[in-house]
Amino acid sequence: MKKNCMILAVALVVFSLTGCGKKTKANGVVNLFTWQEYVPDVNISAFEKETGIKVNYTYFSTNEEMLAKLEAVNGGQYDVVICGDYIIDIMNEKGNLLKKLDVSKIPNYDSIDPVFQSKFFDPENSYTVPYAVMFPAVLYNPKETSLTFDSLSDLADPSLENNVVITDDPRANIGLALSVNGYSYNEKDSLHLSEAQAWLRTFRKNVKAFSTDDPEGFVVNGEAAVCYANASQCKAGIDRDPSLGLKIAYPSGIFSQQDNYIIPVNAPNEDNAYALINFLLSQESVRNMELNTYYQNCSKHAKSVLSEEELKNVAIAPEGLLDSVESIENVGTVTEIYDRIWTEFK
């Protein structure tokens, strides 16, 4: 995500972002760190125009990469980070990376849907502001495969050799193997993890590429028959060229992940961080996010700001899906086993 900078006075920025009072521009920057294209350009441009604060947007490919980079700078350098739930739990455990939030500096905080608050990674809502919910799906070309992907196990079908693209996400893909074998995404039993590792060895011959930023592009361009990726990316693939007749499936056994705004403990532009988060919680920002990224936003306004037709272009979870799926969580010291499995798999 993009980065925030110092404002002349917090109150003035609050007035500016909420549409009240005289709009006063600030100078400076704000450093945003998240996945590529996760915050729409239109929101970045609008924030910069509204506040005079320059957003420096740098991105990572995995939660683990983000954590390593944040630790390397001792929770500094970045002002706003958007990352996944389980990695925030790990950061909480480390105890020296997250800043406790002052929600009085986020006037739009009450727009958050309470269903996305008080989660396992932040039960007191002390460090996080919910951003969006992610869940995977399968995008496939029915002209290239007869499989319908009702089950995740279809991804390992021998007919798909060198024809599946997956994201470069260790927990998602080791979790895939665990789920297919009937285990939790957060499995800690070494024997069960060994079974998952064996399944991944079989599955590996089907994997054509690892792509976090554009897995759907391989299917759209005819380079692969299938991708297993974020539902929003799969939906974007269908919309990129409707004439291809691509289809999306939500197999049994998938997971969900909630991404959240955090402010690192040593953020260099803390006031600007609050300003950016508040701006991105506004109804117009939520609308732009939904229409440009297809993710399911955690705002109470997420559906009301879109027309019925526009809602069809958002990867809203099918009815009841998020009530029945598992979240990826911190697995503690067993992380070392997950790391070994992932290194071998790649």
C-alpha positions in Angstrom: 0.0 0.0 0.0 1.0 3.6 -0.2 2.8 5.6 2.4 1.7 8.6 4.4 3.5 11.7 5.3 3.4 14.3 8.1 0.4 16.7 8.1 0.4 20.2 9.3 -2.2 19.4 11.9 -4.2 16.2 12.5 -7.4 18.0 12.9 -7.1 19.8 9.6 -6.5 16.5 7.8 -9.5 15.0 9.5 -11.7 17.8 8.3 -10.3 17.4 4.8 -10.9 13.7 4.6 -14.4 13.8 6.1 -15.5 16.6 3.9 -16.0 19.0 6.8 -14.4 22.4 7.2 -11.8 24.1 5.1 -9.6 21.7 3.2 -5.9 22.2 4.0 -3.2 20.4 2.2 -0.1 19.0 3.9 3.4 18.4 2.7 5.3 15.2 3.0 5.0 11.5 2.1 3.4 8.3 3.4 5.0 5.0 2.8 2.5 2.2 1.8 3.5 -1.4 1.8 1.2 -4.2 0.5 0.5 -6.4 -2.6 0.8 -5.0 -6.0 -2.3 -3.1 -7.2 -4.1 -3.9 -4.0 -5.0 -0.2 -3.5 -6.5 1.3 -6.7 -4.5 4.0 -8.4 -7.7 6.2 -8.3 -7.7 6.1 -4.5 -4.0 7.0 -4.4 -4.4 9.9 -6.8 -7.5 11.2 -4.9 -5.7 11.0 -1.5 -2.7 12.9 -2.9 -4.9 15.6 -4.5 -7.0 15.9 -1.3 -4.1 16.2 1.2 -1.0 17.1 -0.7 0.7 14.0 0.8 2.8 11.9 -1.7 2.2 8.2 -1.5 5.2 6.0 -1.9 3.8 2.5 -2.8 6.0 -0.5 -2.5 4.8 -4.0 -2.6 5.6 -7.6 -1.5 4.6 -11.0 -2.9 3.9 -12.9 0.3 3.1 -12.1 4.0 6.4 -13.8 4.9 8.4 -11.5 2.6 6.6 -8.5 4.3 7.5 -9.7 7.8 11.2 -10.2 6.9 11.5 -6.7 5.4 9.6 -5.1 8.3 11.8 -6.9 10.9 14.9 -5.8 9.0 14.0 -2.1 9.6 12.8 -2.7 13.2 9.2 -1.8 12.4 10.3 1.5 10.7 10.5 2.8 7.1 6.9 1.9 6.3 3.9 3.9 7.5 0.9 1.7 6.5 1.1 -2.0 5.8 -1.8 -4.1 4.5 -1.2 -7.8 5.3 -2.9 -11.0 6.3 -4.4 -12.1 9.5 -2.1 -14.9 10.6 1.1 -12.9 9.9 -0.3 -10.2 12.2 -0.8 -12.8 14.9 2.9 -13.7 14.5 3.8 -10.0 14.7 1.8 -9.7 17.9 3.7 -12.7 19.3 7.0 -11.0 18.5 5.8 -8.0 20.4 7.9 -5.2 18.9 6.5 -4.4 15.4 2.9 -3.1 15.8 1.8 0.3 17.0 -1.3 0.5 19.2 -3.8 2.5 17.3 -5.5 5.7 18.4 -8.9 5.3 16.7 -9.8 8.9 17.5 -7.5 9.8 14.6 -9.6 7.6 12.3 -13.0 9.3 12.1 -14.2 6.8 9.6 -13.4 3.9 11.9 -17.1 3.3 12.7 -17.7 2.4 9.1 -16.2 -1.0 9.7 -18.5 -4.0 9.7 -18.2 -5.4 13.3 -18.4 -9.0 11.8 -14.7 -8.4 10.7 -13.5 -7.2 14.1 -12.3 -9.0 17.3 -10.6 -11.8 15.4 -8.1 -14.2 16.7 -5.1 -12.1 15.6 -6.4 -8.9 17.4 -9.2 -9.8 19.8 -9.2 -6.3 21.4 -9.0 -4.4 18.0 -5.9 -2.7 19.3 -3.6 -2.9 16.3 -5.6 -3.5 13.1 -8.2 -1.9 10.9 -10.0 -4.5 8.6 -9.5 -3.9 4.9 -10.8 -6.8 2.8 -11.5 -10.5 2.9 -9.7 -12.9 0.5 -10.7 -16.4 -0.3 -9.4 -18.6 -3.2 -11.1 -20.0 -6.2 -10.3 -21.8 -9.4 -10.4 -20.1 -12.8 -10.5 -22.6 -15.6 -11.1 -22.9 -19.3 -13.8 -25.5 -20.0 -12.5 -25.9 -23.5 -9.2 -27.2 -22.1 -10.4 -29.4 -19.2 -13.6 -31.4 -18.5 -13.0 -31.0 -14.7 -15.4 -28.8 -12.8 -13.3 -28.4 -9.6 -16.0 -29.1 -7.0 -13.1 -30.5 -5.0 -9.6 -29.1 -4.5 -8.3 -32.6 -5.3 -9.1 -32.0 -9.0 -6.1 -29.7 -9.2 -3.9 -32.8 -9.0 -5.7 -34.7 -11.7 -3.1 -36.2 -14.1 -4.8 -34.6 -17.1 -3.5 -31.2 -15.9 0.2 -31.9 -16.1 2.1 -28.6 -16.6 -1.3 -26.8 -16.8 -2.0 -25.2 -13.4 -0.8 -21.8 -12.1 -0.8 -21.2 -8.4 0.2 -18.2 -6.3 3.6 -18.0 -4.6 2.0 -18.5 -1.1 3.4 -21.2 1.1 0.6 -21.3 3.7 -2.1 -21.3 1.0 -0.6 -24.1 -1.0 0.6 -26.3 1.9 -2.9 -25.7 3.3 -4.3 -26.9 0.0 -2.4 -30.2 0.4 -3.5 -30.5 4.0 -7.2 -29.8 3.2 -7.2 -32.4 0.4 -6.0 -35.0 2.9 -8.7 -34.0 5.4 -6.5 -32.0 7.8 -6.6 -28.4 9.1 -4.8 -25.6 7.3 -3.1 -25.1 10.7 -2.0 -28.7 11.2 0.9 -29.3 13.6 1.1 -33.1 13.5 4.3 -34.0 11.7 2.9 -37.2 10.3 0.0 -35.3 8.8 2.3 -32.7 7.4 4.4 -35.5 5.8 1.2 -36.7 4.0 0.7 -33.2 2.7 4.3 -33.1 1.6 3.8 -36.3 -0.3 0.7 -35.0 -2.0 2.6 -31.8 -3.1 5.3 -33.9 -4.7 2.6 -35.5 -6.9 0.9 -32.2 -7.5 4.2 -30.5 -8.5 4.2 -31.9 -12.0 0.9 -30.1 -12.7 2.3 -26.7 -11.6 3.3 -24.6 -14.6 4.2 -21.5 -12.8 4.0 -19.6 -9.5 2.4 -16.1 -9.9 1.1 -13.9 -7.2 0.5 -10.8 -9.3 -1.2 -12.1 -12.4 -2.0 -15.9 -12.2 -5.2 -15.3 -14.1 -3.2 -14.0 -17.0 -1.9 -17.4 -17.8 -5.4 -18.7 -18.3 -6.6 -15.7 -20.2 -3.6 -15.9 -22.6 -4.0 -19.6 -23.1 -0.7 -20.6 -21.4 -2.5 -22.7 -18.8 -5.9 -24.3 -18.4 -6.3 -23.5 -14.7 -5.2 -21.2 -12.0 -5.8 -21.5 -8.3 -5.7 -18.0 -6.9 -7.6 -15.3 -5.1 -11.2 -15.2 -6.1 -10.9 -11.6 -7.0 -8.1 -12.5 -9.5 -10.2 -15.3 -10.9 -13.2 -12.9 -11.4 -10.8 -10.4 -13.0 -9.7 -13.1 -15.5 -13.3 -13.7 -16.6 -13.9 -10.0 -17.1 -10.7 -9.5 -19.0 -12.1 -11.4 -22.0 -15.7 -12.6 -21.6 -15.6 -14.2 -25.1 -13.3 -16.9 -23.8 -16.0 -18.5 -21.7 -13.8 -19.0 -18.7 -15.4 -20.3 -15.5 -14.9 -19.9 -11.8 -15.3 -22.5 -9.1 -15.3 -22.4 -5.3 -14.2 -25.9 -4.4 -14.9 -27.5 -1.0 -12.1 -27.2 1.5 -10.9 -23.6 0.7 -9.9 -21.1 3.3 -10.4 -17.4 3.9 -8.0 -14.6 4.9 -8.7 -11.2 6.2 -6.3 -8.4 5.3 -5.9 -5.5 7.6 -4.2 -2.1 7.9 -1.5 -1.8 10.5 0.9 1.0 11.4 4.4 -0.3 12.2 5.8 0.7 15.6 8.4 3.0 14.2 6.5 4.4 11.3 8.3 7.6 10.2 5.1 9.5 9.2 2.5 8.4 11.8 0.0 11.2 11.3 0.0 10.7 7.6 -0.6 7.0 8.2 -3.8 7.8 10.1 -4.8 10.2 7.3 -4.4 7.5 4.6 -6.2 4.8 6.5 -9.1 7.2 7.3 -9.3 8.2 3.6 -9.4 4.6 2.4 -12.3 3.9 4.8 -14.5 6.6 3.1 -17.4 5.5 1.0 -16.0 6.7 -2.2 -12.7 4.9 -1.6 -14.5 1.7 -0.7 -16.5 2.0 -3.9 -13.3 2.5 -6.0 -11.7 -0.5 -4.3 -14.6 -2.8 -5.0 -14.8 -1.8 -8.7 -11.0 -1.9 -9.3 -9.8 -4.8 -7.3 -12.9 -7.0 -6.9 -12.1 -7.8 -3.3 -14.8 -8.0 -0.7 -14.3 -4.9 1.5 -14.8 -5.0 5.3 -16.8 -1.7 5.3 -20.5 -1.6 6.2 -20.9 0.4 3.0 -19.3 -2.3 0.8 -22.5 -3.4 -0.8 -24.6 -0.2 -0.5 -22.1 1.9 -2.6 -22.5 -0.4 -5.6 -25.4 -0.9 -7.9 -26.9 -4.4 -8.4 -25.1 -4.7 -11.7 -21.8 -3.5 -10.2 -22.0 -6.0 -7.4 -21.7 -8.8 -10.1 -18.2 -7.6 -10.7 -17.0 -8.1 -7.1 -15.8 -11.4 -5.7 -18.4 -11.5 -3.0 -18.3 -14.8 -1.2 -21.1 -17.2 -2.1 -23.8 -17.4 0.5 -22.6 -19.1 3.7 -19.0 -19.6 2.4 -17.2 -17.5 4.9 -19.2 -19.2 7.8 -17.9 -22.6 6.9 -14.2 -22.1 5.9 -11.1 -22.1 8.0 -8.7 -19.2 8.6 -5.0 -19.7 8.3 -3.4 -19.1 11.7 0.0 -18.9 13.4 1.4 -22.5 13.8 4.3 -21.5 16.1 7.5 -23.5 16.1 6.0 -25.9 13.4 6.6 -23.0 11.0 10.1 -24.6 10.4 8.4 -27.7 9.0 6.2 -25.6 6.8 9.3 -23.8 5.5 11.1 -27.1 4.7 8.0 -28.4 2.8 7.7 -25.2 0.8 11.4 -25.1 -0.1 11.3 -28.7 -1.4 8.0 -28.0 -3.3 9.3 -25.0 -5.1 
